[in-house]
Amino acid sequence: MKSRIGFALDSSTETSFGTREEYRISWKLFMTVDPSTSNPRGPHRPFWVLPTAHVNEFMRWEFNRWLSAIEFVRARASRRDANWEDHQRNMIMVTILLRSLKASVNCHHVAKRSQMFKGTYRNRQGKPLRGLDFESSMRQTGLAWLPPDLFNWPDFHLHDDLVASTTFTFNGLQGVFRNWKGVEAVSREYCKARELVDHLRTSEPGAHPNILDRMRKMIYRHFALQVIRQTCSTNPTLGLGPGSEHESAWEGYQGLSHEIIHALTGEPPFLSFTRKGPHKLGKAYHDRVQGLFDWDDGIARTLWDHCYYRQLARRYYASIETHLGAADAQSWKSSLGKHALPHFWIIPHYNMHSLFTRLPKGPNQLNPVRPFISGIHQWRKWEEDMDLCREDRWLLGGNVYMSGFPVSLLPEEAAGAETDTDEASLQTFSIDFGYSIPFTEVPRTIKEGLDFTRQIYASGNQKVLAHYEHAHGCLEKALGDPLCDLLLMIVLTFTSSTDTPALPQNKSNFEPGPRRNGQLLAVTLMTRMLWFLYPQWFPWDRDDGMILCVSEMIKKMGKVVLLSDTMTMLTGSLEHRGITNRVLCKLGWVVRSARYKYRENPRNYELDLRPDEELIELRTELLSLMDDPAAFISLVFDTQDDIWVERCLKIIRQTQHITE
């Protein structure tokens, strides 16, 4: 839009426009008026005559008022540390500014649009709403502008408590906001799941049963959430958010029962029971419960296999299989239904395609769209234990159900730790390289890599070793340079991965590559990045005494690799120990020069260091994300795949905060 407006204004500079004023008069009045009585007093024009250039300059200024505000919001929204609430504020603000700009460009009759012209008004349903009040600003200054009381001017967004009183959040935008909020919630749960997997990997065998139980309960809670959200989507009850008396039930911590669904939806659930049906779905209640969590039993689950709780179960199964073995993983999987019985006294009446079977509506049925199956726990007085996990004691209840609330999914020792409102402890994660920033010394990883290089080239080409020694000396001299800090942050992040990142041909994202020595990889990456950061410090075309030139160094890089701790070496081509110019481009360190034809793997002379101001901005952004490891690592690897976060746990520090 900005370019089109500018072109229209510039192209009309030498153009002149005619003006015309029309008058209408009735024939009767025309015949009555005596022209001889008129007494003209010189030329009179009922309009202003202005040069086109002056008009265009005014219009350019008028458009820039709105465009500059839009560009400010756009720049603010591009920050990676913005959350979904920031995006919501930015999109509402841009919607307001764009509508105002379009009204100015197209000369809209804003008086016909109450949301822009009026300060307060009512819609067709009589709801009081707030507008932009252009009427007042146009009366006072002759120009339309935003009212002072409607916006938070220091942060430049609509007041949060007034969003619902305006009409700038149309349905599509509201849907986007809901999606963002949902994504943020899933991201938090994903972090919790990743924490459990990591805990299983590092804990002692005696702690495994407790961790496996926590995994099960997390799956159960998300299953309850899935059912509650689907059920309440058709029968919403107001006031079920945080702070309501049924908050823990709304968040899935109380499992499922007749009374819970009744309380959340405002009406009792419809209980469905049929003795007929596909045998593979299970005729017993405990079989039906187990079927909610199975995935390799031949049942398609067409429309509900994607549910998050099922994805979580598969993820945990894979981690258990990796760390404990296939037998333990299979045992844990087959126990999901058994351990779910104390928490789910009713379950959805599902089939092979839908989590809820759609039944034809019959007479006196309150909610046939979301049918449930109830379970009854059978217990005899002379039996000593009342173990709710005994599968043989559970029967299909039909129209009969168990009253009350199931066993809570919150552990007794951490009943307040899992909730959002009463936390006993808080775990935070941050990036920790083991050094303060700005760096004041060369990191140990690079020093160890240089020691390995000295051993490798002890009887080899001394000019290659001299080049690495020279690069190390250059790095020591550069300490304190902000761009050197950025270089080291990238090197330490890249080489911390348990799987060596590789960038295959014709691929745009990093993938796990052949395993390489991390210390040697750090030395190679550091050297190649220094070539572009301080090109004046390196010989490029001719050797400088004992220091091999860059053009020959490229050929020598990666000719030897350390295979084991016993210093066994092998000669071969390793593609620069995993570092190519394509990798440097992907890391955002260099850019391709427009002077040369594009090639998949560019030569050194076809690349330029990324502009200093952009690198400084990248350094600032990375420092601001040190307390958000997922965003930090995603920015370094230029990807949204969280798998690299799991691979870079080496540089992630976990901190436990105890709160009262």
C-alpha positions in Angstrom: 0.0 0.0 0.0 2.8 2.4 0.9 4.5 1.9 -2.5 1.2 2.4 -4.4 0.4 5.6 -2.5 3.9 6.9 -3.2 3.7 6.1 -6.9 0.4 7.8 -7.2 1.7 11.0 -5.5 4.9 11.1 -7.5 3.3 10.4 -10.9 0.8 13.3 -10.6 3.4 16.0 -9.9 3.2 17.4 -13.4 -0.5 16.9 -13.8 -3.2 19.6 -13.6 -6.7 18.9 -12.6 -9.8 20.9 -13.6 -12.5 21.9 -11.1 -16.2 22.4 -11.7 -19.0 23.6 -9.4 -22.6 22.8 -10.3 -25.7 24.6 -9.1 -29.3 23.3 -9.2 -32.3 25.7 -9.2 -36.0 25.0 -9.7 -37.5 26.3 -13.0 -40.2 28.2 -11.0 -37.5 30.0 -9.0 -35.5 30.7 -12.2 -38.4 32.3 -13.9 -39.2 34.4 -10.8 -35.8 35.9 -10.3 -35.1 39.0 -12.3 -31.5 38.9 -13.6 -31.4 42.6 -13.9 -31.5 42.9 -10.1 -28.1 41.1 -9.8 -25.2 43.3 -8.9 -21.9 41.3 -9.4 -19.0 42.6 -7.4 -16.0 41.2 -9.2 -15.0 37.6 -9.8 -16.0 35.1 -7.1 -15.1 31.4 -7.0 -16.9 29.1 -4.6 -13.8 26.9 -4.2 -10.1 27.1 -3.4 -7.5 26.8 -6.1 -4.3 25.1 -4.9 -1.3 23.8 -6.9 -1.2 20.1 -7.3 2.2 19.9 -5.8 1.0 21.5 -2.6 -2.0 19.1 -2.4 0.3 16.1 -3.0 2.7 17.2 -0.2 -0.1 17.6 2.2 -1.5 14.2 1.3 1.9 12.6 1.6 2.2 14.1 5.1 -1.3 12.9 5.9 -0.6 9.3 4.8 2.8 9.2 6.6 1.0 10.0 9.9 -0.7 6.6 9.7 2.1 4.7 7.9 4.8 5.7 10.5 2.5 4.4 13.2 1.9 1.1 11.3 5.6 0.6 10.7 6.3 1.2 14.4 3.8 -1.5 15.4 5.1 -3.8 12.7 8.7 -3.5 14.0 7.6 -4.1 17.6 5.6 -7.2 16.5 8.7 -8.7 14.8 10.5 -9.2 18.2 10.8 -12.9 19.1 10.2 -12.3 22.8 6.6 -11.1 22.1 3.9 -13.3 23.6 0.4 -13.9 22.3 -1.0 -11.0 24.3 1.5 -8.6 22.7 0.5 -10.0 19.2 -3.1 -9.4 20.1 -2.5 -5.8 21.1 -0.4 -5.2 17.9 -3.0 -6.7 15.6 -5.8 -4.6 17.1 -3.6 -1.5 16.8 -2.8 -2.3 13.1 -6.4 -2.9 12.4 -7.3 0.5 13.7 -4.5 2.2 11.8 -5.2 0.5 8.5 -8.9 1.4 8.6 -8.0 5.0 9.3 -5.4 5.0 6.5 -7.9 3.5 4.0 -10.5 6.1 5.0 -7.9 8.8 4.4 -6.7 7.4 1.0 -10.2 6.7 -0.3 -11.8 9.9 1.2 -14.4 7.8 3.0 -17.4 9.5 4.5 -16.3 8.6 8.1 -19.4 10.3 9.6 -21.3 7.2 8.4 -19.1 4.9 10.4 -19.9 5.1 14.1 -16.9 3.0 15.1 -14.6 5.8 13.7 -16.6 9.0 13.9 -18.4 8.7 17.3 -16.8 8.6 20.7 -19.6 6.5 22.1 -22.5 4.8 20.4 -24.8 1.7 20.5 -25.0 -1.1 18.1 -28.2 -2.7 16.7 -28.5 -4.9 19.8 -28.3 -1.8 22.1 -24.8 -2.7 23.4 -22.8 0.5 24.3 -19.5 0.7 22.4 -16.5 3.0 22.1 -15.4 4.6 18.8 -12.4 6.6 17.6 -14.2 9.9 18.1 -12.9 11.5 14.9 -15.8 13.9 15.2 -14.1 15.7 18.1 -10.6 15.7 16.7 -11.9 17.0 13.3 -13.8 19.8 15.0 -10.8 20.8 17.1 -7.9 20.5 14.6 -9.5 19.8 11.3 -7.7 16.4 11.2 -8.7 12.9 12.3 -6.6 11.4 15.1 -6.9 8.9 17.8 -8.6 9.9 21.1 -6.2 10.2 24.1 -8.3 8.3 26.6 -8.8 5.2 24.5 -5.1 4.2 24.2 -2.1 3.3 26.4 0.2 5.8 24.7 3.5 4.9 26.3 3.1 1.3 25.0 0.9 2.4 22.1 -2.0 0.0 22.2 -5.7 0.0 23.0 -6.4 -0.2 26.7 -6.9 -3.9 27.5 -10.1 -3.3 29.5 -11.6 -1.4 26.5 -11.0 -4.1 23.9 -14.4 -5.7 24.4 -16.0 -2.3 24.1 -14.8 -1.8 20.5 -15.5 -3.5 17.2 -11.9 -3.9 16.0 -11.5 -7.6 16.9 -13.6 -9.3 14.2 -14.4 -13.0 14.4 -11.4 -14.1 12.4 -9.0 -12.1 14.5 -10.6 -13.4 17.7 -10.0 -17.0 16.4 -6.4 -16.2 15.8 -6.0 -14.9 19.4 -7.6 -18.1 20.7 -5.2 -20.2 18.7 -2.2 -18.3 20.0 -3.4 -18.7 23.5 -3.9 -22.4 22.9 -0.4 -22.7 21.3 1.2 -21.0 24.4 -0.6 -23.4 26.7 0.5 -26.4 24.7 4.1 -25.0 24.7 4.0 -24.9 28.5 2.8 -28.5 28.7 5.4 -29.6 26.2 8.1 -28.2 28.5 6.6 -30.1 31.4 6.6 -33.3 29.3 10.2 -32.7 28.2 11.2 -32.2 31.8 9.7 -35.6 32.8 11.5 -37.3 29.9 14.8 -35.7 30.9 14.2 -36.7 34.6 13.6 -40.3 33.5 16.9 -40.3 31.7 19.0 -38.9 34.6 17.3 -40.4 37.6 18.2 -43.4 39.7 16.2 -46.7 39.1 14.4 -46.3 42.4 12.8 -43.1 41.2 11.4 -44.6 37.9 8.0 -45.8 39.3 7.2 -42.3 40.5 8.2 -40.8 37.2 6.2 -43.3 35.2 3.1 -42.6 37.4 3.5 -38.8 36.8 3.6 -39.5 33.1 0.4 -41.5 33.3 -1.3 -38.7 35.3 -0.3 -36.1 32.8 -1.8 -38.1 30.0 -5.0 -38.6 32.0 -5.3 -34.9 32.8 -5.0 -34.0 29.1 -7.6 -36.7 28.2 -10.0 -35.1 30.7 -9.2 -31.7 29.2 -10.0 -33.0 25.8 -13.4 -34.3 26.9 -14.3 -31.3 29.0 -13.5 -28.8 26.2 -15.5 -30.8 23.7 -18.4 -31.2 26.0 -18.5 -27.6 27.2 -18.2 -26.2 23.7 -21.9 -26.9 23.1 -23.1 -26.2 26.6 -20.8 -23.4 28.0 -21.3 -22.4 31.6 -20.2 -18.9 32.5 -17.6 -18.3 35.2 -15.6 -21.5 34.7 -12.3 -19.8 34.3 -9.6 -19.3 36.9 -11.0 -18.6 40.3 -14.3 -20.4 40.0 -15.3 -23.1 42.5 -14.8 -25.8 39.8 -11.5 -24.5 38.6 -9.5 -27.8 39.3 -12.3 -29.8 37.5 -12.2 -27.4 34.6 -8.5 -27.8 34.3 -8.8 -31.6 34.2 -7.3 -32.4 37.6 -10.5 -34.1 39.0 -10.9 -36.6 36.2 -14.4 -37.4 34.9 -17.6 -38.3 36.6 -21.3 -37.7 36.3 -21.3 -34.8 38.8 -18.2 -33.1 37.2 -19.8 -33.0 33.7 -23.1 -31.9 35.3 -21.4 -29.1 37.1 -19.4 -27.9 34.1 -22.1 -28.1 31.4 -25.1 -27.1 33.6 -27.0 -30.3 32.8 -26.5 -34.0 33.5 -24.6 -36.0 30.8 -26.5 -38.4 28.6 -25.6 -41.9 29.6 -25.5 -44.4 26.7 -25.1 -48.1 26.9 -25.5 -50.8 24.3 -24.6 -54.5 24.7 -24.1 -54.8 20.9 -21.4 -53.4 18.8 -17.9 -54.2 17.5 -16.2 -56.7 19.7 -12.8 -55.1 19.2 -13.9 -52.0 21.0 -14.3 -54.0 24.2 -17.4 -55.2 26.0 -16.1 -54.6 29.5 -15.7 -51.1 31.0 -12.0 -51.6 31.7 -11.5 -52.6 28.0 -13.2 -49.5 26.9 -11.0 -47.4 29.1 -7.8 -49.1 27.8 -9.0 -48.5 24.3 -8.8 -44.7 24.9 -5.0 -45.0 25.1 -4.1 -47.8 22.7 -2.7 -47.0 19.2 -1.5 -50.3 17.7 -4.7 -52.4 18.2 -5.9 -52.1 14.6 -8.6 -49.4 15.4 -8.3 -46.4 13.1 -9.6 -43.6 15.4 -10.0 -41.5 12.4 -11.0 -38.2 13.9 -9.4 -38.4 17.3 -6.0 -40.1 17.0 -4.4 -36.6 16.7 -5.6 -35.6 20.2 -2.7 -34.2 22.3 -3.1 -36.8 25.1 -2.5 -39.6 22.6 0.5 -37.9 21.1 1.8 -37.5 24.6 1.3 -41.2 25.3 3.3 -42.1 22.2 6.1 -39.7 23.2 6.4 -41.1 26.7 6.3 -44.7 25.3 9.2 -43.9 23.0 11.3 -42.3 25.8 10.6 -45.2 28.1 11.6 -47.7 25.4 14.8 -45.8 24.8 15.9 -45.4 28.5 14.4 -48.5 30.2 13.8 -51.0 27.4 11.0 -52.3 25.2 9.5 -54.6 27.9 9.1 -51.8 30.4 7.6 -49.5 27.8 5.1 -52.2 26.7 4.2 -52.9 30.4 3.7 -49.1 31.0 1.5 -48.8 27.9 -0.7 -51.8 28.8 -1.2 -50.3 32.3 -2.7 -47.0 31.1 -6.3 -48.3 31.2 -5.9 -50.0 34.6 -4.5 -47.0 36.4 -7.0 -44.7 34.7 -10.0 -46.4 36.4 -9.9 -44.5 39.7 -9.9 -41.2 37.8 -12.6 -41.8 35.1 -16.0 -43.0 36.3 -17.5 -42.1 33.0 -15.9 -42.0 29.6 -17.0 -40.9 26.1 -19.1 -43.4 24.1 -16.5 -43.6 21.3 -16.2 -45.6 18.1 -13.6 -46.2 15.4 -14.1 -42.7 13.9 -15.2 -40.3 16.7 -14.4 -39.7 20.3 -18.1 -39.1 20.9 -20.6 -41.2 19.0 -23.4 -39.1 17.4 -26.7 -40.6 18.5 -30.1 -39.7 17.0 -31.9 -37.3 19.3 -34.7 -39.0 21.1 -37.5 -37.7 23.4 -36.5 -36.3 26.8 -32.8 -36.5 26.0 -30.9 -33.5 27.3 -27.6 -34.0 25.5 -27.6 -36.8 22.9 -24.7 -35.2 21.0 -22.1 -36.0 23.7 -23.0 -39.5 25.0 -21.1 -41.1 27.9 -20.6 -44.6 29.2 -20.6 -45.0 33.0 -18.6 -47.5 35.0 -19.5 -49.1 38.4 -17.0 -50.3 40.9 -18.2 -53.5 42.6 -17.0 -53.9 46.2 -18.2 -56.4 48.8 -18.2 -55.6 52.5 -16.2 -58.7 53.4 -13.4 -57.7 51.1 -10.6 -55.9 52.9 -9.2 -53.7 50.1 -11.1 -51.3 48.0 -8.5 -51.1 45.2 -10.0 -49.1 42.4 -7.4 -50.4 39.9 -8.8 -53.9 40.1 -10.1 -54.3 36.5 -12.3 -57.3 37.4 -14.4 -55.2 39.8 -15.5 -52.7 37.2 -18.9 -53.1 35.4 -20.7 -51.2 32.7 -23.2 -49.0 34.5 -25.8 -48.3 31.8 -28.1 -45.7 33.3 -26.5 -46.1 36.7 -23.5 -44.1 37.8 -21.2 -43.5 40.7 -21.9 -40.3 42.6 -19.2 -38.0 43.9 -15.8 -37.1 42.6 -13.0 -39.5 41.4 -9.5 -39.7 42.8 -7.6 -36.4 42.1 -4.9 -36.4 39.5 -2.7 -34.2 41.7 -0.1 -36.0 43.8 -0.7 -35.6 47.5 2.7 -34.3 48.2 2.4 -31.7 45.4 -1.2 -30.9 45.4 -0.4 -27.2 45.3 2.6 -27.5 43.1 0.9 -28.4 39.9 -1.7 -25.6 39.9 -1.1 -22.2 38.5 -2.3 -20.3 41.6 -0.6 -22.0 44.5 2.9 -23.2 43.5 5.2 -24.5 46.2 8.2 -24.4 43.8 8.9 -23.0 40.4 11.4 -24.3 38.0 13.0 -22.0 35.4 15.4 -22.7 32.6 18.0 -20.4 31.1 21.0 -20.5 28.7 24.3 -21.0 30.6 27.6 -21.2 28.7 29.6 -21.3 31.9 31.0 -17.9 31.2 29.8 -14.3 31.7 29.0 -12.2 28.7 30.9 -10.2 27.5 33.4 -13.1 27.3 36.7 -12.4 29.0 38.4 -15.7 28.1 38.4 -18.3 25.3 35.9 -21.0 26.2 37.2 -24.4 27.3 35.6 -26.2 24.3 37.7 -24.2 21.9 40.9 -24.7 24.0 40.4 -28.4 24.1 39.7 -28.5 20.4 43.0 -26.7 19.8 44.8 -29.2 22.0 43.3 -32.0 19.9 44.4 -30.2 16.7 48.0 -29.9 18.0 48.1 -33.7 18.7 46.6 -34.4 15.3 49.1 -32.2 13.4 52.1 -33.0 15.6 53.7 -34.8 12.7 51.6 -33.3 9.9 51.4 -30.1 8.0 52.6 -27.5 10.4 51.2 -24.6 8.3 47.7 -25.9 8.9 48.4 -26.0 12.7 49.9 -22.5 12.5 46.7 -21.3 10.9 44.6 -22.6 13.7 47.0 -21.2 16.3 46.8 -17.8 14.5 43.0 -18.0 14.6 43.1 -18.7 18.3 45.4 -15.7 18.9 43.1 -13.5 16.9 40.2 -14.7 19.0 42.0 -13.8 22.2 42.7 -10.3 20.8 39.1 -9.8 19.8 37.6 -10.6 23.3 35.5 -7.7 24.3 34.2 -7.0 20.8 30.4 -7.4 20.8 30.6 -9.3 17.5 33.1 -11.7 19.1 30.6 -12.3 21.8 28.0 -13.2 19.1 30.5 -15.5 17.4 31.2 -17.4 20.6 27.5 -17.7 21.5 26.8 -19.2 18.1 29.8 -21.6 18.3 29.0 -22.8 21.8 25.3 -23.4 20.9 26.0 -25.1 17.6 28.6 -27.5 19.1 26.6 -28.3 22.2 24.2 -30.5 20.3 24.3 -34.2 21.0 23.7 -34.8 17.2 26.1 -32.9 14.9 24.0 -30.4 12.9 24.3 -30.9 9.1 22.8 -29.0 6.2 22.4 -31.5 3.3 22.3 -30.4 -0.3 19.0 -28.9 -1.4 17.8 -28.8 2.2 17.0 -25.6 4.0 17.0 -26.8 7.6 19.5 -28.5 9.8 19.4 -32.3 10.2 21.3 -34.7 12.4 24.6 -35.5 10.6 27.5 -37.8 11.0 28.8 -37.6 14.6 31.9 -35.4 14.9 34.2 -34.4 17.7 32.5 -31.3 19.2 35.8 -29.6 20.3 37.3 -29.9 16.8 34.0 -28.7 15.3 34.2 -25.6 17.6 37.7 -24.8 16.4 36.7 -25.1 12.7 33.6 -23.1 13.1 35.4 -20.4 15.1 38.1 -20.2 12.4 35.8 -19.9 9.5 33.7 -17.2 11.2 36.8 -15.2 12.0 37.8 -15.2 8.3 34.8 -13.0 7.6 34.8 -11.0 10.8 38.5 -10.0 10.6 39.6 -10.7 7.0 42.6 -8.3 7.4 44.1 -10.7 10.0 44.4 -13.7 7.7 46.4 -14.4 4.5 43.9 -15.1 1.7 45.9 -16.0 -1.4 49.5 -16.4 -0.3 51.0 -18.1 2.7 52.2 -15.7 5.4 55.4 -17.4 6.5 54.4 -20.5 8.3 50.7 -19.6 8.2 48.8 -21.3 5.4 46.6 -19.1 3.3 42.8 -19.3 3.5 42.4 -20.6 -0.1 44.6 -23.6 0.7 43.3 -24.0 4.3 39.8 -24.8 2.9 41.3 -27.8 1.1 43.1 -29.0 4.2 40.3 -28.6 6.6 38.8 -31.9 7.7 41.4 -34.2 6.2 41.9 -36.0 9.6 39.4 -36.8 12.4 39.7 -38.1 15.9 37.9 -41.4 16.1 38.3 -42.3 19.8 40.0 -41.3 23.0 43.0 -43.5 22.1 43.9 -41.0 19.4 43.2 -43.3 16.5 43.1 -41.2 13.3 41.7 -41.7 9.8 42.4 -39.8 6.6 39.4 -39.0 4.6 37.2 -36.2 3.3 34.9 -34.8 6.0 33.6 -31.7 4.2 35.4 -29.2 6.4 34.5 -31.1 9.6 30.9 -30.4 9.0 31.2 -26.6 8.4 30.4 -25.3 4.9 29.7 -21.8 3.7 26.0 -22.9 3.5 26.1 -23.5 7.2 27.5 -20.0 7.8 24.7 -18.6 5.7 22.1 -20.6 7.7 23.5 -19.3 11.0 23.1 -15.8 9.7 26.8 -14.9 9.9 27.4 -14.2 6.2 25.2 -13.2 3.2 25.5 -14.0 -0.4 26.9 -11.2 -2.6 24.5 -10.1 -5.4 27.4 -9.7 -7.8 27.8 -13.4 -8.3 25.5 -16.1 -9.8 23.8 -18.2 -7.2 25.4 -21.6 -6.4 24.3 -24.2 -3.8 27.5 -24.0 -1.8 29.0 -20.5 -2.4 32.7 -19.8 -2.5 34.4 -17.5 0.0 34.6 -14.6 -2.4 30.9 -14.8 -3.1 30.1 -14.1 0.6 30.1 -10.9 2.7 29.9 -10.6 6.4 26.4 -9.7 7.5 26.1 -5.9 8.1 27.4 -5.0 11.5 24.2 -3.3 12.7 22.3 -6.5 11.9 24.8 -8.6 13.8 24.6 -6.3 16.8 20.9 -6.5 16.7 21.1 -10.3 16.6 23.5 -10.3 19.6 21.0 -8.0 21.5 18.1 -10.3 20.7 20.0 -13.4 21.8 21.0 -11.8 25.1 17.3 -10.9 25.7 16.4 -14.6 25.1 18.8 -16.1 27.6 15.9 -16.9 30.0 14.0 -18.6 27.1 16.2 -21.5 25.9 13.6 -22.7 23.3 13.5 -19.3 21.6 17.3 -18.8 21.9 18.2 -22.1 20.3 15.5 -21.7 17.6 16.9 -18.3 16.7 20.5 -19.7 16.4 19.4 -22.7 14.3 16.8 -20.6 12.4 14.2 -23.2 12.9 10.9 -23.8 14.8 11.7 -27.5 15.5 12.0 -28.0 19.2 14.1 -31.1 18.8 17.2 -29.0 18.7 16.3 -27.8 22.2 16.4 -31.4 23.5 19.8 -31.9 21.7 21.3 -28.8 23.3 20.5 -29.5 26.9 24.2 -29.2 27.7 23.9 -25.4 27.7 20.5 -25.2 29.5 20.5 -24.6 33.2 17.6 -25.6 35.4 16.9 -23.5 38.5 14.5 -24.3 41.3 12.8 -21.4 43.1 11.1 -22.1 46.4 8.0 -19.9 47.0 6.0 -19.6 50.2 
